[in-house]
C-alpha cells in the first residue's frame, strides 16, 4: 500500500519528535563512548514561578513575618541551616545535602527590567536574552550549535518530556525530547513508521518533503541506539513513583550507560501559587525532595556524583507580601539551588534578600542569571560562553 505524503505529515508523536531531530543525531549509529569523568549538566525547571522566600526562609527577619502573617513559615517548623536561614519543611533531603557540602544556594538571582509574564519571563530565562530582546534560539541550543560545529563527535542534549522546549533549540542543531527510551523505541517501531521508511525513495533532486523522511529515518536509528544504551546499566535504585522520580531515574540510567550526553533538562510544576500556596508548595517540594534525594544517592553509589551538576531555576519569584487568597503573586528575583560533588563554593553563596530595599514591593536582583549560565558553560561544559551568550558575563566561583 502506498502511503501518501499528506498522511506522513499528519502522523503522530514520532513525526512530531522528528522535527526536533537534526542530522547530528545520525552518528549515534557508530557512537563514541564517553568514559566516567564526562561532565553532565542536569537542569531542573520549577515551572510557574516558585516562591523563593518560602523556600529559603529568613527566619530572623521581622519584615518577612509582618508581610506574611498567615503564609510565613515559622522558625520552629522550618529546617534550620544557619541561625538566620532555614529551608522549607519538605526539603529535608536538601538540608542533608547542605550539611555534607553538596548544595549551594544563590539568592536574589534575576535580570534587569524583569517581566512578570510567565511566558515572556520563561522565554528570557530559556534564551538568555535581555528583557527587551526577542531571540528564537535557546542558550543550550546555541551551546549545541557551538560545540558541534566541526567537532569529531556530536554533543547531545535531552529533555525528559514529550515536547522540546525553546531552551534546547539552536539555529542548526536541536536537542531531543523523549519521556523515556522505551516509549520512543516502541513508537518508532510501529508498523506505520516502518512502512513509510521502507517505501520512501529519493530520486534525483531532493524535495522539501524528503527532508522529513530523512529526519524520520535518523530518528528511528537514534531511538534504537538510545534504547540499547539505556539497557546497559539501568538504575536499580529505589526512586519514588512520581513523575520527577521516574524522570530522574531515566537520566541516571543514561548517565551510567556513558551515552554521549552532556545536558539533561527536566521540569516540575506548577508553582503558580496565587491561592492555597502552602499545600501546593508542600506537595511539589515533597516530590522534588524525594526524587532528588534518590537521584543523588544513586549517583554517589555509582561513583558519578563528581561528574554531575544539577541546577534549579524558576522564571521568577513571588511578591514579598502575601495576597488575600492565601498565596503570592508574580514577583521578580529568586533563589537557585546548585547540587553536585564538584562544588567549590558550598552553602549560602551570597546574602539573603534585603527586605528593607524593595522595588515596588518586589525583591531587587543581585546576580544576573546569565552570569550563572556563563559560569556553567565555561567552567563545567568547557564552552565559549561569550560566543553562546553574545556578551561577556562575570564567571562566578561556585564551580
QUIGI-V949746 format. One record per helix or strand of 3 or more residues. SS is the DSSP state (A for helix, B for strand). FROM is the first residue (numbers start at 1). TO is the last residue. If there is no record, write none. Layout:
BEGIN
ss;from;to
SS;FROM;TO
SS;FROM;TO
END
This chain:
BEGIN
ss;from;to
A;5;9
A;13;18
A;23;30
B;40;47
A;52;54
B;56;58
A;62;67
A;75;77
B;85;87
A;92;99
B;103;110
A;118;127
A;139;147
B;156;159
A;166;168
A;181;188
A;191;199
A;208;230
A;243;256
B;261;269
A;277;301
A;305;307
B;308;313
B;334;340
A;369;380
A;385;389
END
